[in-house]
Amino acid sequence: MGLSRDEIVSFSNITDGGSITRMLEELEQCGFIRSYYGFYKKQRDKIYQLKDMNDNLRKKYASFISETKTRKTVHTTMITTFGVKRNQYWGNIQSEVKMDDLFEI
């Protein structure tokens, strides 16, 4: 199960254009979503699914510590447009930066 690009545009009230394509590509490159083609579908008819964000973040966290060999504390910080949803995974996030925070004086 998942949503098509058109369904995402409809539900999110994001204008249909190049920016939604770029956002979906970036989310996929970061490992937050995955895409696949249904049978007999065109590229524009991709289906997008959320990945298990908690598992994904834990793997990235462990990989960062392993690669950098840091012995210091690592904080998971989410940089988002509207903030992070407070759900069962919220406890794994130490801080968040919202778009409005970037424009405060």
C-alpha positions in Angstrom: 0.0 0.0 0.0 1.1 3.5 -0.6 0.1 6.7 -2.3 0.6 7.9 -5.9 2.2 11.3 -6.6 -1.2 12.7 -7.5 -2.7 11.5 -4.2 0.2 13.0 -2.2 -0.4 16.4 -4.0 -4.1 16.2 -3.3 -3.8 15.3 0.4 -0.9 17.7 1.2 -2.2 20.7 -0.7 1.3 21.1 -2.2 1.2 22.5 -5.7 1.9 20.0 -8.5 5.2 20.8 -10.1 8.9 20.2 -10.0 9.2 21.0 -6.2 7.1 17.9 -5.3 9.2 15.7 -7.5 12.4 17.0 -5.9 11.0 16.5 -2.4 10.0 12.9 -3.2 13.4 12.2 -4.7 15.2 13.7 -1.7 13.0 11.7 0.8 13.7 8.5 -1.1 17.5 9.3 -1.3 17.5 9.8 2.5 15.7 6.5 3.1 12.5 7.8 4.5 10.3 6.6 1.7 10.5 4.0 -1.1 8.9 4.0 -4.5 7.9 1.3 -6.8 5.9 0.9 -10.0 2.6 -0.9 -10.1 2.0 -3.4 -12.9 1.8 -1.7 -16.3 2.4 1.8 -14.8 4.4 4.7 -16.1 7.1 6.6 -14.2 4.7 9.3 -13.1 2.5 6.5 -11.7 5.0 5.5 -9.0 3.6 4.4 -5.6 5.4 5.9 -2.6 5.5 4.2 0.8 6.9 5.4 4.1 9.7 3.2 5.5 10.1 2.4 9.1 11.6 5.7 10.2 12.7 4.5 13.6 14.6 1.5 12.2 16.1 3.8 9.5 17.2 6.4 12.0 18.8 3.8 14.3 20.8 2.4 11.4 22.0 5.8 10.4 22.9 6.6 14.0 24.9 3.4 14.4 26.6 3.9 11.1 27.6 7.5 11.9 29.2 6.4 15.2 30.9 3.5 13.5 32.3 5.5 10.6 33.4 8.6 12.6 34.6 6.5 15.6 33.3 9.2 17.9 33.3 8.7 21.6 31.2 11.8 22.2 27.4 11.9 22.6 25.5 12.0 19.3 22.1 13.8 19.2 19.5 13.0 16.6 18.2 16.3 15.2 15.3 16.5 12.7 15.2 19.6 10.4 11.7 19.9 9.1 9.2 22.3 7.6 6.4 21.8 10.2 8.0 19.8 13.0 8.1 16.2 14.1 5.0 14.3 15.0 4.8 13.3 18.6 4.3 9.5 18.4 5.9 6.4 19.8 9.3 7.2 18.2 9.5 10.8 19.4 11.7 9.7 22.3 14.5 8.8 19.9 14.8 12.4 18.7 16.7 14.8 20.9 15.9 18.0 19.1 14.2 19.5 16.1 14.6 22.6 14.0 11.6 23.9 12.1 11.6 26.2 9.1 10.4 29.1 11.3 13.4 28.7 13.5 15.7 29.4 10.6 14.2 32.9 10.1 14.1 34.1 13.7 16.3 37.0 14.6 
